[in-house]
Amino acid sequence: MAWFRREREKAGEKANVVASHAAAFAGAGKAAATVISGVALLFSGFSLWESSLKQAELSVYVTGVVAYERDLTADEYILPAGGFEVFAVPITIANGGARDGAVLALQLDVSNPRTGMTGRFEATYTADGAYFANTGTKRPKTPFSALVIAGRSAWTGTVLFYPVSYGNEKALTPLRKVAAFNDALRKKYASEMGGSSNLNVLREKRPDLPEFAELDAYLAKVLNQNDRVSVTLKLIRPAPSGWLDRAIGVPVEPIALTLDMPDIPTDRVVRGDPVRLRTVAARS
């Protein structure tokens, strides 16, 4: 019977080996299944983030030719001397995020290094091709309103920027007040003008009069013939609504341009014709 006991012991040992190998294989299978499940969960979470949860990620592009003009259509109680300076800027705003992105306003800061004149302009109207195809005072334009750009989409339009402030505070003085100042100047120096109503006659005789410095301030513009200006375009967005928005929100980088006014007759600008500006440099 000894041989029977030895055979039974051998069989038991083999069964133990088989059982231990089976347990090892089972453990490895569970580990692989856990890894696969983890990877699947990771990809599922990433897909959910990219398709639904990712914060709005806005990028701004100036996609065409910038134009400049003087708007002379307002009445004398609003219109500054020489008209409102207007920059017409073709803009594309792309949203690379999944959530909608809001743009409350567009802001254009303009600086003329030659004269030191600075101005802040805001998006006031939008325009299409018909605006540039027509002339006169009835060119179609639409008041600018806040934009909501859906996730994974883009908005494109031509925005008309009007001045809201200048470094020289007198530059937005209404034409009515400027006309009253001119009349007072004519009366004060009537003898020097010899019956003429043209203030250039007085300027030739008395170029040092302090009133001319004030008059020039009323007439000042940020862009003139043969001038070069530096322009910075910024988006104004709503303030972050919570700590998560502040932590992972992506700021929108401003766009910087350098624009040249061509050497064109001054009367073309004064009568309100759009002028195509030359883009010297662009960077973001």
C-alpha positions in Angstrom: 0.0 0.0 0.0 3.0 2.3 0.3 3.1 2.8 -3.5 -0.6 3.9 -3.3 0.2 6.5 -0.7 3.1 7.8 -2.8 0.9 8.1 -5.9 -1.8 9.8 -3.9 0.7 12.3 -2.5 2.0 13.0 -6.0 -1.5 13.6 -7.2 -2.1 16.0 -4.4 1.0 17.9 -5.1 0.0 18.2 -8.8 -3.4 19.4 -7.8 -1.8 22.0 -5.5 0.4 23.2 -8.3 -2.5 23.4 -10.8 -4.6 25.3 -8.2 -1.8 27.7 -7.5 -1.2 28.4 -11.2 -5.0 28.8 -11.7 -5.1 31.3 -8.8 -2.1 33.2 -10.3 -3.8 33.4 -13.7 -7.0 34.5 -12.1 -5.2 37.3 -10.3 -3.4 38.4 -13.4 -6.8 38.4 -15.3 -8.4 40.6 -12.6 -5.4 43.0 -12.7 -5.6 43.3 -16.5 -9.4 43.8 -16.3 -8.9 46.6 -13.8 -6.3 48.3 -16.0 -8.5 48.1 -19.0 -11.5 49.4 -17.0 -9.3 52.3 -15.7 -8.1 53.2 -19.2 -11.7 53.1 -20.5 -12.9 55.3 -17.7 -10.0 57.8 -18.4 -10.9 58.0 -22.0 -14.6 58.3 -21.2 -13.8 61.2 -18.8 -11.6 62.9 -21.4 -14.3 62.6 -24.0 -16.9 64.0 -21.7 -14.5 67.0 -20.9 -13.8 67.7 -24.5 -17.4 67.4 -25.7 -19.3 69.0 -22.8 -17.3 70.4 -19.9 -14.3 72.2 -21.3 -14.3 75.9 -20.6 -14.8 78.3 -23.5 -11.4 79.0 -25.1 -11.6 82.1 -27.3 -9.0 83.1 -29.9 -9.2 86.4 -31.9 -8.0 87.0 -35.4 -8.0 90.1 -37.6 -8.8 88.5 -40.9 -8.8 91.2 -43.5 -8.1 94.8 -44.4 -8.6 97.5 -41.8 -10.3 100.6 -43.0 -10.5 104.1 -41.6 -13.1 106.9 -42.1 -14.7 109.9 -40.5 -18.4 109.6 -39.7 -20.1 113.0 -40.3 -23.7 111.9 -39.8 -24.4 112.9 -36.2 -25.9 116.3 -35.4 -23.9 119.3 -34.0 -24.8 118.5 -30.4 -22.8 115.2 -30.6 -20.5 115.3 -33.6 -16.9 116.4 -32.8 -15.2 118.8 -35.2 -14.0 116.9 -38.2 -16.4 114.0 -37.4 -16.0 110.7 -35.5 -13.0 108.7 -36.3 -14.0 105.1 -37.2 -11.9 102.0 -37.6 -13.6 99.2 -39.6 -11.9 95.9 -38.5 -12.8 92.4 -39.9 -12.7 90.1 -36.9 -13.0 86.4 -36.3 -13.5 85.0 -32.8 -13.1 81.2 -32.5 -14.2 79.1 -29.5 -12.0 76.0 -29.1 -13.9 75.0 -25.9 -17.0 72.9 -25.4 -19.0 75.5 -23.4 -20.4 78.8 -24.8 -18.2 81.9 -24.6 -19.6 85.4 -24.0 -18.0 88.6 -25.3 -19.5 91.7 -23.7 -17.6 94.3 -25.7 -14.6 94.8 -28.0 -12.1 97.5 -27.2 -9.5 99.2 -29.5 -6.7 101.2 -28.0 -4.9 103.5 -30.5 -1.7 105.4 -30.1 0.0 107.8 -32.4 3.8 107.9 -31.5 4.4 111.0 -33.7 1.8 113.3 -32.1 1.5 111.5 -28.7 -2.3 111.3 -29.3 -4.1 108.3 -27.8 -7.7 107.2 -28.1 -9.9 104.4 -26.8 -12.5 103.1 -29.3 -15.3 100.6 -28.6 -17.3 98.3 -30.9 -20.4 100.3 -31.8 -21.7 98.8 -35.0 -21.3 95.8 -37.3 -21.4 96.1 -41.1 -21.5 93.9 -44.1 -20.3 94.3 -47.7 -23.2 96.7 -48.5 -21.8 99.2 -46.1 -18.6 99.6 -48.2 -20.5 99.4 -51.5 -22.6 102.4 -50.8 -21.7 106.1 -50.2 -23.4 108.9 -48.4 -25.1 108.9 -45.1 -27.5 105.9 -45.4 -25.0 103.1 -45.5 -26.5 100.1 -43.6 -25.0 99.1 -40.2 -26.2 97.3 -37.1 -25.7 98.2 -33.5 -23.1 96.0 -31.9 -24.4 93.8 -29.1 -22.9 91.2 -26.8 -21.8 88.0 -28.5 -22.4 84.4 -27.4 -20.2 82.0 -29.3 -21.2 78.4 -29.1 -18.6 75.7 -28.3 -16.5 74.5 -31.2 -17.8 77.4 -33.4 -16.7 80.8 -34.6 -18.1 84.3 -35.2 -17.0 86.5 -38.1 -18.0 90.1 -38.8 -16.7 93.6 -39.6 -16.8 95.8 -36.5 -17.0 99.6 -36.6 -15.1 101.1 -33.7 -16.0 104.6 -32.5 -14.1 106.8 -30.0 -15.2 106.9 -26.4 -12.2 108.9 -25.0 -9.0 110.5 -26.0 -5.9 111.4 -24.1 -6.8 114.9 -25.2 -10.1 115.5 -23.5 -11.1 118.3 -25.9 -11.1 116.1 -29.0 -14.7 114.9 -28.5 -16.1 118.4 -27.9 -19.4 118.8 -29.9 -19.2 120.8 -33.0 -21.7 123.3 -31.6 -19.4 124.3 -28.8 -16.4 124.5 -31.2 -18.4 126.8 -33.5 -19.3 129.1 -30.6 -15.6 129.2 -29.6 -14.7 130.2 -33.2 -17.3 133.0 -33.2 -16.0 134.4 -30.0 -12.5 134.3 -31.5 -13.7 136.3 -34.6 -15.3 138.9 -32.4 -12.4 139.3 -30.1 -9.9 139.8 -32.9 -12.2 141.4 -35.5 -9.8 144.3 -36.1 -6.8 142.0 -36.8 -8.9 139.9 -39.2 -9.9 143.0 -41.3 -13.4 141.9 -41.9 -12.5 138.3 -42.9 -14.3 135.4 -41.3 -11.5 132.9 -42.1 -9.5 132.2 -38.9 -6.5 131.3 -41.0 -6.1 135.0 -41.7 -5.8 135.6 -37.9 -3.4 132.6 -37.5 -1.0 134.1 -40.1 -1.0 137.4 -38.3 -1.0 136.1 -34.7 0.2 132.5 -34.7 1.2 132.8 -31.1 -2.3 133.4 -29.7 -3.1 130.9 -26.9 -6.6 130.4 -28.3 -5.1 128.6 -31.3 -3.7 125.8 -29.0 -7.2 125.2 -27.7 -8.7 125.3 -31.2 -6.1 122.7 -32.4 -7.0 120.5 -29.4 -10.7 120.6 -30.5 -9.6 119.5 -34.1 -7.1 116.8 -33.0 -7.4 113.3 -34.4 -5.5 110.1 -33.6 -4.8 109.3 -37.3 -3.9 111.8 -40.0 -2.4 111.7 -43.5 0.9 109.7 -43.6 0.6 108.8 -39.9 1.4 105.5 -38.3 -0.5 104.2 -35.3 -0.2 101.3 -32.9 -3.4 99.5 -32.2 -4.4 96.9 -29.6 -7.6 94.9 -29.8 -9.0 93.4 -26.6 -12.1 91.3 -25.7 -14.1 92.3 -22.7 -15.6 89.1 -21.1 -17.8 88.5 -18.1 -16.0 88.1 -14.7 -15.4 84.5 -13.6 -18.5 83.1 -11.9 -16.7 80.8 -9.4 -13.4 79.4 -8.3 -13.4 76.7 -11.0 -13.7 79.4 -13.7 -10.9 81.4 -12.1 -8.7 78.3 -11.8 -9.0 76.8 -15.3 -10.3 79.8 -17.4 -8.2 80.7 -20.4 -7.5 84.4 -20.8 -7.9 85.9 -24.3 -4.7 87.3 -25.6 -5.0 90.8 -27.2 -4.1 91.4 -30.9 -1.5 94.1 -31.7 -1.3 95.8 -35.1 0.7 98.7 -36.6 -1.3 100.6 -39.2 -0.2 103.2 -41.8 -2.4 105.9 -43.3 -1.5 106.2 -47.0 -0.6 109.5 -48.6 -4.0 110.5 -49.9 -5.7 113.9 -50.3 -6.9 115.2 -47.0 -10.3 116.1 -48.5 -11.0 112.4 -49.1 -10.8 111.7 -45.4 -12.7 114.9 -44.4 -15.7 114.0 -46.6 -16.0 110.6 -45.0 -14.6 108.2 -47.7 -13.3 104.9 -46.3 -9.6 104.6 -46.6 -7.7 101.3 -46.7 -4.9 101.2 -44.1 -1.7 99.4 -44.6 -0.9 96.7 -42.0 2.8 97.1 -41.2 3.0 94.3 -38.6 0.7 91.9 -36.8 1.3 89.7 -33.8 -0.8 88.0 -31.1 
